[in-house]
């Protein structure tokens, strides 16, 4: 549970927020089909639209509550909206709120959008969670969400609750941004390098930490790591997941970034392949360095997925294409301004719009 003590919040000593997620889903990201069904379902209220009275969707209701409109925009200004939903990844609702805020806005940062106008936090209460428990969780989660939101430079934030079969933490991020200031995602060229702004292994660090105190599960990690190793990895993962990519987004403008994606949900390899497919030129992305949280890569049950680039990530870093001559300066300035390192993890080469992780990729252990 990390530092979260449910008893101090008036909850049962046995309360675990993660018990209310859908454990049949790989990783913690809610499937898009579930999110679409949830947001496209009719809202409780009806409004008059152009003289016609009809039910509106929950998403429309949220946007109306946030006073967001896509009409009457200034010339050259576009509206961007990102939506992210997770099952609870850890038991601390405060940190869950920070994680969902950081993850929801990450897709804006990947486009070079450094200012977020408004955000909304969404919490779905499962029917088997009693109202007194939900009130505590909701309040703590909202506190964490607002704390993280303050660092975005945004103006307004909202919170809303819904019912669901599972506990779902969601975030909506809205920004109006000049089209001329967007960073295109499709300008990579042969000779560029790949930069990553956060380490890999977040989901694995959380899963490994949960095995402490469970003899059968612990056998997979002993004798490769100690309990303290996993506690350190857990702390690193939480710090990484709650950290914004805002400074990286700002520095991309200064260092000629040719494209970027936010790494979350799927592994680094899937994101690299997606980014390669978006490029104007036929290119291949070759990943030869993997920065990994703590000592996870030394554990056999983690090693394979990490080395293949298929470990699930939560609120990860930006995967960026940029000229080699700009990358070193980018990494140096980001560490100086953000207090955390970034890494050149691979190269961009002429190829077949694909990505690979080298079999002998170097592992960098990222420590506190």
KEMAR-873475 format. One record per atom (N, C-alpha, C): x, y negated, z negated. Coordinates in steps of 0.1 Angstrom, whole numbers, padded with zeros to 4 digits, always signed. Last residue first. Layout:
XYZ ...
% end
This chain:
+0170-0059+0072 +0165-0071+0066 +0176-0082+0066 +0177-0046+0105 +0176-0045+0091 +0172-0058+0085 +0175-0026+0133 +0172-0039+0128 +0169-0039+0113 +0197-0008+0152 +0190-0007+0139 +0188-0022+0134 +0196-0002+0185 +0200-0012+0175 +0191-0011+0163 +0205+0023+0207 +0196+0020+0196 +0203+0009+0187 +0209+0024+0242 +0215+0021+0229 +0204+0017+0219 +0199+0051+0263 +0197+0037+0258 +0202+0035+0244 +0202+0074+0278 +0212+0071+0268 +0211+0056+0263 +0180+0073+0295 +0181+0084+0285 +0191+0081+0274 +0164+0041+0299 +0175+0050+0302 +0176+0061+0291 +0131+0037+0308 +0140+0036+0297 +0151+0046+0299 +0118+0020+0337 +0123+0032+0330 +0130+0028+0318 +0092+0008+0359 +0101+0006+0348 +0106+0019+0342 +0084-0004+0392 +0083+0005+0381 +0092+0001+0370 +0086-0013+0419 +0076-0018+0410 +0073-0008+0399 +0110-0002+0430 +0097+0003+0435 +0085-0001+0425 +0136-0025+0435 +0131-0012+0433 +0117-0010+0438 +0162-0046+0423 +0154-0042+0434 +0149-0028+0433 +0161-0051+0387 +0168-0047+0399 +0158-0045+0411 +0167-0064+0356 +0157-0064+0367 +0165-0061+0380 +0176-0049+0325 +0179-0056+0337 +0168-0055+0347 +0175-0052+0288 +0176-0045+0301 +0178-0054+0313 +0175-0066+0265 +0173-0051+0264 +0174-0044+0278 +0186-0090+0245 +0186-0087+0260 +0186-0072+0260 +0167-0100+0217 +0177-0091+0223 +0175-0091+0238 +0165-0122+0188 +0159-0116+0201 +0171-0109+0208 +0163-0126+0152 +0170-0124+0165 +0161-0120+0176 +0150-0153+0133 +0150-0139+0137 +0156-0137+0150 +0148-0180+0129 +0154-0172+0118 +0154-0157+0121 +0140-0198+0147 +0129-0190+0141 +0135-0181+0130 +0162-0213+0155 +0150-0220+0151 +0140-0211+0144 +0182-0194+0158 +0185-0205+0150 +0172-0212+0146 +0170-0175+0175 +0174-0171+0162 +0176-0183+0153 +0166-0192+0197 +0154-0186+0191 +0158-0182+0176 +0192-0197+0205 +0184-0208+0200 +0172-0203+0193 +0201-0171+0213 +0208-0179+0203 +0199-0190+0197 +0183-0165+0233 +0184-0157+0221 +0190-0164+0210 +0189-0186+0252 +0175-0184+0247 +0176-0176+0234 +0216-0180+0258 +0212-0193+0251 +0198-0192+0245 +0212-0156+0271 +0220-0157+0259 +0217-0169+0251 +0196-0163+0293 +0191-0154+0283 +0199-0155+0270 +0206-0178+0314 +0197-0184+0305 +0195-0176+0292 +0219-0160+0331 +0227-0172+0325 +0219-0179+0315 +0200-0142+0339 +0210-0138+0329 +0217-0150+0323 +0166-0155+0340 +0180-0154+0346 +0190-0150+0335 +0140-0133+0326 +0147-0147+0328 +0161-0145+0334 +0111-0119+0314 +0121-0119+0325 +0127-0133+0326 +0102-0107+0282 +0104-0118+0291 +0114-0115+0302 +0079-0097+0259 +0089-0091+0269 +0090-0101+0280 +0074-0108+0226 +0073-0111+0241 +0083-0104+0248 +0066-0084+0201 +0072-0095+0206 +0068-0098+0221 +0035-0072+0186 +0049-0071+0189 +0054-0084+0195 +0011-0062+0173 +0015-0076+0173 +0030-0077+0175 +0023-0030+0173 +0012-0038+0168 +0018-0053+0167 +0029-0002+0194 +0033-0014+0188 +0021-0022+0184 +0036+0033+0198 +0026+0022+0197 +0032+0010+0189 +0062+0045+0218 +0057+0043+0204 +0047+0031+0204 +0075+0048+0242 +0060+0051+0241 +0055+0050+0227 +0102+0049+0248 +0095+0037+0249 +0080+0038+0248 +0118+0071+0243 +0110+0071+0256 +0102+0058+0258 +0127+0066+0218 +0136+0066+0229 +0130+0066+0242 +0103+0068+0203 +0110+0055+0203 +0119+0055+0215 +0096+0095+0207 +0087+0084+0212 +0094+0071+0213 +0119+0108+0195 +0115+0110+0209 +0106+0099+0214 +0120+0099+0168 +0131+0096+0177 +0126+0097+0192 +0102+0107+0149 +0101+0094+0155 +0109+0092+0167 +0111+0132+0141 +0096+0130+0145 +0093+0117+0151 +0138+0127+0134 +0134+0135+0146 +0120+0133+0150 +0151+0096+0126 +0142+0106+0122 +0137+0114+0134 +0166+0075+0135 +0173+0087+0131 +0164+0098+0126 +0148+0055+0141 +0153+0062+0152 +0162+0074+0148 +0144+0043+0116 +0134+0051+0122 +0139+0060+0133 +0158+0025+0100 +0165+0038+0104 +0155+0048+0111 +0146-0007+0111 +0153+0002+0101 +0159+0014+0107 +0131-0010+0143 +0130-0013+0128 +0137-0003+0120 +0152-0013+0171 +0143-0005+0163 +0143-0009+0149 +0159-0022+0203 +0160-0027+0189 +0149-0021+0181 +0173-0006+0229 +0161-0005+0221 +0163-0010+0207 +0186-0009+0261 +0188-0012+0247 +0174-0012+0240 +0178-0006+0287 +0190+0002+0282 +0193-0001+0268 +0154-0005+0311 +0156-0008+0297 +0168+0001+0292 +0148-0019+0342 +0156-0008+0335 +0159-0013+0321 +0123-0024+0365 +0129-0029+0352 +0136-0017+0345 +0124-0031+0399 +0123-0021+0389 +0129-0027+0376 +0104-0047+0425 +0115-0047+0415 +0113-0035+0405 +0093-0064+0451 +0094-0050+0447 +0106-0049+0438 +0079-0097+0442 +0089-0088+0449 +0089-0074+0443 +0059-0105+0425 +0058-0107+0439 +0067-0098+0447 +0048-0084+0398 +0058-0093+0404 +0056-0094+0419 +0032-0067+0384 +0027-0080+0387 +0036-0089+0396 +0047-0044+0380 +0036-0044+0390 +0031-0058+0393 +0062-0052+0358 +0069-0049+0371 +0058-0049+0382 +0043-0053+0338 +0050-0066+0342 +0057-0064+0356 +0037-0026+0336 +0027-0036+0339 +0033-0049+0345 +0062-0016+0327 +0056-0012+0340 +0045-0022+0345 +0064-0029+0302 +0074-0032+0313 +0069-0028+0326 +0042-0017+0289 +0042-0031+0292 +0052-0035+0303 +0051+0010+0288 +0039+0006+0295 +0038-0008+0298 +0075+0006+0272 +0076+0011+0286 +0063+0008+0294 +0065-0001+0247 +0073-0011+0255 +0074-0007+0270 +0032+0011+0242 +0046+0011+0240 +0053+0001+0249 +0001-0007+0234 +0009+0004+0241 +0023+0002+0238 -0002-0028+0212 -0011-0016+0216 -0003-0005+0222 +0018-0052+0226 +0009-0048+0216 +0000-0037+0221 +0038-0077+0238 +0038-0063+0236 +0029-0059+0224 +0029-0100+0262 +0030-0098+0248 +0029-0083+0246 +0050-0108+0290 +0039-0102+0285 +0040-0100+0270 +0063-0130+0316 +0063-0125+0302 +0050-0118+0299 +0085-0147+0339 +0073-0139+0336 +0074-0133+0322 +0108-0162+0341 +0101-0158+0353 +0089-0149+0351 +0120-0190+0323 +0114-0177+0323 +0106-0174+0335 +0138-0212+0319 +0135-0207+0333 +0129-0193+0333 +0142-0223+0295 +0152-0213+0299 +0147-0206+0312 +0122-0239+0286 +0135-0245+0288 +0145-0236+0294 +0100-0223+0284 +0099-0234+0293 +0113-0240+0296 +0108-0206+0264 +0107-0201+0277 +0106-0212+0288 +0105-0221+0241 +0119-0219+0246 +0118-0213+0260 +0078-0217+0235 +0083-0231+0238 +0097-0230+0245 +0077-0190+0230 +0069-0196+0241 +0074-0209+0245 +0093-0189+0207 +0097-0182+0219 +0090-0187+0232 +0076-0202+0190 +0089-0208+0193 +0095-0202+0206 +0054-0183+0188 +0053-0197+0193 +0066-0203+0198 +0048-0158+0180 +0058-0160+0191 +0058-0174+0196 +0046-0154+0144 +0041-0159+0157 +0052-0159+0167 +0044-0125+0123 +0052-0137+0128 +0047-0141+0142 +0033-0102+0115 +0026-0115+0111 +0033-0127+0116 +0050-0082+0124 +0036-0083+0129 +0029-0096+0126 +0073-0087+0108 +0073-0088+0123 +0059-0090+0128 +0065-0082+0082 +0070-0095+0086 +0070-0097+0101 +0058-0054+0086 +0047-0064+0082 +0052-0078+0086 +0083-0043+0092 +0072-0042+0102 +0061-0053+0099 +0098-0049+0069 +0102-0054+0082 +0091-0054+0092 +0084-0033+0051 +0084-0047+0049 +0088-0054+0062 +0089-0007+0062 +0075-0012+0061 +0075-0028+0059 +0116-0005+0059 +0110-0005+0073 +0096-0011+0072 +0118-0004+0031 +0124-0015+0039 +0118-0017+0052 +0105+0020+0027 +0099+0007+0021 +0105-0005+0028 +0122+0037+0040 +0109+0035+0045 +0102+0023+0040 +0144+0035+0023 +0146+0032+0037 +0132+0029+0043 +0133+0045-0001 +0137+0031+0000 +0139+0026+0015 +0132+0072+0005 +0119+0064+0003 +0122+0049+0004 +0156+0078+0032 +0152+0078+0018 +0138+0071+0017 +0159+0101+0060 +0159+0087+0054 +0154+0089+0039 +0164+0128+0063 +0170+0118+0073 +0170+0104+0067 +0156+0152+0051 +0165+0143+0044 +0171+0132+0052 +0124+0136+0052 +0135+0141+0043 +0143+0152+0050 +0104+0135+0071 +0114+0124+0070 +0126+0127+0061 +0088+0157+0069 +0092+0153+0082 +0103+0142+0082 +0081+0159+0042 +0091+0168+0047 +0096+0164+0061 +0060+0142+0038 +0073+0137+0035 +0084+0146+0041 +0038+0158+0042 +0041+0148+0052 +0055+0143+0050 +0039+0172+0018 +0039+0179+0031 +0043+0170+0042 +0039+0152-0003 +0050+0162-0001 +0050+0168+0012 +0034+0120-0004 +0027+0131+0001 +0037+0142+0005 +0050+0099-0012 +0042+0105-0022 +0033+0116-0017 +0050+0085+0020 +0056+0085+0007 +0046+0090-0004 +0036+0082+0043 +0039+0095+0039 +0046+0096+0025 +0033+0055+0048 +0022+0062+0043 +0024+0076+0039 +0057+0050+0061 +0055+0045+0048 +0043+0052+0041 +0051+0060+0086 +0061+0067+0078 +0060+0062+0064 +0032+0042+0096 +0028+0056+0094 +0038+0063+0085 +0048+0018+0097 +0036+0019+0088 +0032+0033+0086 +0067+0026+0115 +0071+0022+0102 +0059+0023+0092 +0051+0031+0138 +0058+0042+0132 +0063+0038+0118 +0043+0005+0144 +0033+0015+0140 +0040+0027+0133 +0068-0008+0149 +0059-0013+0139 +0049-0002+0134 +0088-0003+0168 +0086+0007+0157 +0077+0002+0147 +0111-0030+0178 +0101-0019+0181 +0099-0010+0168 +0114-0065+0171 +0119-0052+0172 +0107-0042+0174 +0108-0093+0194 +0106-0086+0181 +0111-0072+0183 +0115-0103+0219 +0116-0112+0208 +0113-0106+0194 +0135-0093+0246 +0125-0089+0237 +0126-0097+0224 +0143-0097+0281 +0145-0101+0267 +0133-0097+0259 +0159-0086+0309 +0147-0085+0301 +0151-0089+0287 +0173-0106+0337 +0174-0096+0325 +0161-0096+0318 +0177-0107+0373 +0172-0112+0360 +0175-0102+0349 +0185-0093+0395 +0195-0100+0387 +0191-0106+0374 +0157-0100+0415 +0168-0091+0413 +0180-0099+0406 +0132-0119+0397 +0141-0116+0409 +0151-0107+0405 +0099-0129+0388 +0111-0122+0385 +0119-0119+0398 +0074-0142+0389 +0085-0148+0396 +0099-0141+0393 +0049-0138+0377 +0053-0129+0388 +0065-0134+0396 +0037-0153+0358 +0042-0140+0354 +0049-0132+0365 +0042-0188+0353 +0038-0177+0361 +0044-0164+0356 +0033-0208+0327 +0044-0201+0332 +0039-0189+0340 +0016-0239+0330 +0015-0225+0328 +0028-0219+0333 +0015-0265+0337 +0024-0262+0326 +0023-0247+0322 -0005-0269+0355 +0009-0271+0360 +0019-0267+0349 -0028-0266+0341 -0024-0255+0350 -0009-0257+0354 -0030-0275+0307 -0028-0279+0321 -0022-0268+0329 -0054-0259+0286 -0040-0261+0290 -0039-0265+0305 -0071-0251+0258 -0072-0258+0271 -0058-0263+0275 -0077-0220+0241 -0068-0232+0244 -0072-0238+0258 -0085-0198+0216 -0090-0206+0227 -0080-0218+0229 -0088-0165+0203 -0080-0177+0204 -0083-0185+0217 -0102-0143+0181 -0104-0150+0193 -0096-0163+0193 -0098-0112+0165 -0094-0126+0166 -0097-0131+0180 -0109-0087+0141 -0107-0092+0154 -0103-0107+0154 -0110-0056+0126 -0105-0070+0124 -0102-0075+0138 -0134-0033+0116 -0126-0038+0127 -0123-0053+0124 -0144-0003+0102 -0139-0017+0099 -0131-0021+0110 -0171+0013+0120 -0157+0012+0114 -0154-0002+0110 -0196+0009+0129 -0193+0022+0123 -0180+0022+0116 -0206-0025+0120 -0200-0015+0129 -0199-0002+0122 -0217-0059+0119 -0217-0045+0114 -0212-0036+0125 -0198-0089+0113 -0207-0081+0121 -0208-0067+0114 -0188-0123+0106 -0188-0109+0103 -0200-0102+0111 -0164-0149+0112 -0177-0144+0114 -0177-0129+0111 -0148-0181+0110 -0149-0167+0106 -0163-0162+0108 -0127-0206+0126 -0140-0201+0121 -0138-0186+0117 -0108-0235+0128 -0109-0221+0128 -0122-0217+0122 -0091-0262+0146 -0102-0256+0139 -0102-0241+0139 -0065-0268+0156 -0073-0278+0149 -0084-0272+0141 -0031-0254+0157 -0045-0255+0161 -0053-0265+0152 -0005-0248+0151 -0008-0262+0155 -0022-0264+0159 +0001-0224+0140 -0002-0225+0154 -0003-0239+0160 +0002-0224+0113 +0015-0225+0120 +0013-0226+0135 -0024-0220+0105 -0018-0233+0103 -0005-0235+0110 -0029-0193+0109 -0034-0203+0119 -0027-0217+0117 -0019-0181+0086 -0012-0179+0099 -0016-0190+0109 -0040-0190+0069 -0026-0193+0066 -0017-0192+0078 -0062-0179+0080 -0061-0193+0080 -0046-0197+0077 -0057-0151+0076 -0059-0156+0089 -0056-0172+0090 -0056-0150+0048 -0044-0147+0056 -0045-0153+0070 -0083-0157+0043 -0072-0165+0037 -0059-0163+0045 -0097-0136+0055 -0098-0150+0060 -0087-0159+0055 -0089-0115+0039 -0085-0115+0053 -0086-0129+0059 -0101-0122+0015 -0086-0121+0016 -0082-0122+0030 -0128-0121+0022 -0122-0134+0017 -0107-0134+0018 -0131-0095+0031 -0134-0106+0040 -0127-0119+0035 -0126-0081+0007 -0118-0079+0019 -0119-0091+0028 -0147-0090-0009 -0133-0091-0013 -0124-0091-0001 -0169-0082+0006 -0167-0096+0003 -0153-0099-0002 -0167-0054+0007 -0165-0062+0019 -0162-0077+0016 -0172-0047-0020 -0159-0045-0014 -0157-0053-0002 -0199-0055-0021 -0189-0061-0030 -0175-0059-0025 -0211-0039-0001 -0210-0053+0001 -0200-0060-0008 -0193-0008+0007 -0203-0016+0000 -0201-0031+0001 -0190+0009+0036 -0183+0000+0027 -0193-0009+0020 -0205+0023+0054 -0202+0030+0042 -0193+0021+0032 -0209+0006+0076 -0220+0008+0067 -0216+0015+0054 -0182-0017+0080 -0188-0004+0082 -0199-0002+0072 -0181-0050+0092 -0183-0042+0080 -0189-0028+0084 -0157-0067+0110 -0169-0058+0111 -0170-0049+0099 -0147-0100+0114 -0146-0088+0105 -0158-0080+0106 -0129-0123+0132 -0140-0115+0132 -0138-0103+0123 -0119-0157+0135 -0117-0144+0129 -0130-0136+0128 -0111-0179+0160 -0122-0173+0152 -0117-0160+0147 -0095-0210+0168 -0095-0196+0167 -0107-0191+0158 -0085-0237+0191 -0094-0231+0181 -0092-0216+0180 -0062-0245+0205 -0072-0254+0200 -0079-0249+0188 -0027-0240+0205 -0040-0233+0205 -0050-0243+0199 +0001-0244+0225 -0009-0251+0216 -0022-0243+0217 +0017-0232+0243 +0022-0233+0230 +0012-0240+0220 +0017-0210+0269 +0008-0219+0262 +0012-0220+0247 +0031-0191+0282 +0038-0204+0280 +0029-0215+0274 +0019-0168+0283 +0017-0176+0295 +0024-0190+0293 +0025-0158+0258 +0031-0151+0270 +0030-0159+0283 +0008-0173+0242 +0022-0176+0242 +0029-0170+0254 -0016-0159+0248 -0014-0173+0252 +0000-0177+0252 -0011-0135+0236 -0012-0135+0250 -0012-0149+0256 -0010-0142+0208 +0003-0138+0215 +0001-0138+0230 -0032-0146+0194 -0027-0158+0201 -0015-0154+0210 -0037-0122+0182 -0047-0128+0191 -0042-0139+0200 -0015-0117+0166 -0017-0109+0178 -0027-0115+0188 -0018-0136+0145 -0006-0136+0154 -0008-0128+0166 -0044-0127+0135 -0042-0141+0141 -0030-0141+0150 -0038-0102+0127 -0048-0103+0138 -0047-0117+0143 -0019-0107+0106 -0016-0099+0118 -0025-0101+0130 -0034-0121+0088 -0023-0128+0094 -0019-0120+0107 -0053-0102+0080 -0057-0114+0086 -0046-0121+0093 -0035-0083+0069 -0043-0079+0081 -0048-0092+0088 -0027-0096+0046 -0017-0094+0057 -0024-0090+0070 -0052-0095+0032 -0045-0108+0035 -0035-0106+0046 -0057-0067+0029 -0065-0075+0038 -0059-0089+0041 -0036-0041+0029 -0037-0054+0024 -0045-0063+0033 -0033-0017+0042 -0044-0018+0032 -0045-0032+0027 -0029-0017+0079 -0024-0016+0065 -0035-0019+0055 -0045-0017+0100 -0033-0010+0102 -0026-0008+0088 -0079-0014+0108 -0069-0019+0098 -0057-0010+0099 -0084-0018+0144 -0087-0011+0131 -0076-0015+0121 -0086-0049+0161 -0078-0038+0156 -0086-0031+0145 -0089-0069+0190 -0096-0062+0179 -0087-0050+0175 -0087-0100+0206 -0080-0088+0202 -0088-0082+0190 -0089-0123+0233 -0097-0115+0223 -0089-0103+0219 -0084-0155+0246 -0079-0142+0244 -0087-0136+0232 -0090-0179+0270 -0096-0173+0258 -0090-0159+0257 -0085-0211+0285 -0080-0197+0283 -0085-0192+0270 -0093-0235+0309 -0096-0229+0296 -0091-0214+0295 -0072-0259+0325 -0079-0246+0325 -0082-0242+0311 -0069-0290+0342 -0070-0283+0329 -0078-0270+0330 -0072-0303+0366 -0059-0297+0364 -0059-0289+0350 -0095-0327+0353 -0088-0321+0365 -0075-0315+0361 -0112-0316+0324 -0104-0326+0331 -0097-0319+0343 -0143-0299+0324 -0129-0300+0320 -0122-0310+0329 -0171-0293+0325 -0166-0307+0323 -0152-0308+0319 -0173-0261+0310 -0177-0271+0320 -0172-0285+0316 -0167-0243+0291 -0158-0243+0302 -0162-0253+0313 -0167-0249+0256 -0174-0250+0269 -0164-0250+0280 -0171-0243+0222 -0163-0241+0233 -0171-0241+0246 -0180-0244+0195 -0182-0256+0204 -0172-0255+0216 -0182-0221+0181 -0169-0228+0181 -0169-0241+0190 -0207-0213+0187 -0204-0217+0173 -0191-0225+0172 -0203-0206+0213 -0212-0217+0210 -0209-0223+0196 -0187-0184+0210 -0182-0195+0217 -0190-0208+0214 -0205-0167+0196 -0193-0171+0190 -0187-0184+0197 -0225-0163+0216 -0228-0170+0203 -0216-0175+0196 -0211-0150+0235 -0216-0163+0238 -0220-0171+0225 -0206-0126+0221 -0195-0135+0225 -0199-0149+0228 -0232-0116+0218 -0224-0120+0206 -0212-0129+0210 -0254-0131+0243 -0245-0120+0238 -0237-0126+0225 -0287-0142+0239 -0274-0144+0243 -0265-0133+0237 -0320-0138+0251 -0310-0135+0241 -0296-0137+0247 -0337-0167+0265 -0332-0153+0266 -0322-0150+0255 -0356-0189+0281 -0353-0185+0268 -0349-0170+0269 -0347-0213+0305 -0351-0199+0303 -0346-0195+0289 -0337-0238+0307 -0351-0237+0307 -0356-0223+0304 -0310-0233+0305 -0315-0238+0317 -0330-0236+0318 -0315-0214+0278 -0304-0216+0288 -0311-0220+0301 -0322-0214+0245 -0327-0218+0258 -0316-0221+0267 -0315-0184+0226 -0313-0199+0229 -0320-0201+0242 -0318-0163+0197 -0320-0166+0212 -0319-0181+0214 -0297-0143+0175 -0305-0155+0178 -0307-0156+0193 -0282-0121+0174 -0294-0121+0166 -0303-0132+0170 -0270-0111+0206 -0268-0117+0193 -0282-0117+0186 -0265-0080+0224 -0273-0092+0221 -0271-0098+0207 -0231-0071+0234 -0244-0068+0228 -0252-0081+0225 -0206-0078+0241 -0216-0080+0251 -0230-0076+0246 -0191-0071+0219 -0192-0085+0222 -0203-0088+0232 -0193-0042+0219 -0196-0050+0207 -0199-0065+0211 -0185-0034+0244 -0199-0031+0240 -0203-0040+0228 -0159-0043+0244 -0169-0049+0253 -0183-0046+0249 -0148-0027+0223 -0148-0042+0222 -0159-0048+0231 -0151-0002+0235 -0158-0005+0222 -0159-0020+0220 -0135-0005+0257 -0149-0002+0259 -0157-0005+0247 -0109-0009+0246 -0116-0020+0253 -0131-0018+0255 -0104+0004+0213 -0105+0006+0228 -0113-0005+0234 -0084-0013+0190 -0098-0008+0193 -0099-0007+0208 -0053-0003+0179 -0060-0012+0188 -0074-0005+0191 -0038+0015+0165 -0048+0008+0157 -0057-0001+0166 -0028+0048+0176 -0026+0034+0173 -0037+0028+0166 -0055+0067+0189 -0040+0065+0188 -0037+0051+0186 -0083+0074+0170 -0078+0065+0180 -0063+0064+0178 -0093+0087+0149 -0092+0095+0161 -0085+0087+0172 -0097+0070+0128 -0084+0077+0129 -0082+0086+0141 -0110+0040+0126 -0112+0052+0134 -0099+0060+0136 -0109+0028+0092 -0107+0027+0106 -0110+0040+0113 -0111+0031+0065 -0123+0027+0072 -0121+0024+0086 -0087+0036+0053 -0097+0047+0054 -0109+0044+0062 -0074+0012+0051 -0072+0020+0063 -0081+0032+0064 -0081+0003+0026 -0088-0003+0038 -0086+0005+0050 -0087+0021-0001 -0078+0020+0009 -0085+0014+0022 -0092+0024-0036 -0096+0017-0024 -0085+0016-0014 -0086+0034-0060 -0085+0044-0049 -0089+0037-0035 -0091+0015-0078 -0077+0019-0076 -0075+0028-0064 -0117-0007-0066 -0113+0006-0071 -0098+0009-0069 -0113-0042-0070 -0116-0030-0062 -0112-0018-0070 -0104-0066-0081 -0117-0061-0085 -0122-0049-0077 -0078-0071-0075 -0089-0079-0067 -0103-0074-0071 -0063-0054-0090 -0062-0069-0093 -0072-0077-0086 -0068-0031-0076 -0074-0033-0089 -0074-0048-0093 -0053-0031-0053 -0067-0033-0052 -0074-0036-0065 -0024-0046-0047 -0030-0038-0057 -0045-0040-0057 +0001-0047-0023 -0013-0049-0025 -0018-0040-0036 +0027-0043-0015 +0025-0051-0027 +0010-0053-0031 +0021-0011-0001 +0030-0023-0001 +0028-0030-0015 +0008+0012+0000 +0000+0000+0000 +0008-0013+0000 
% end
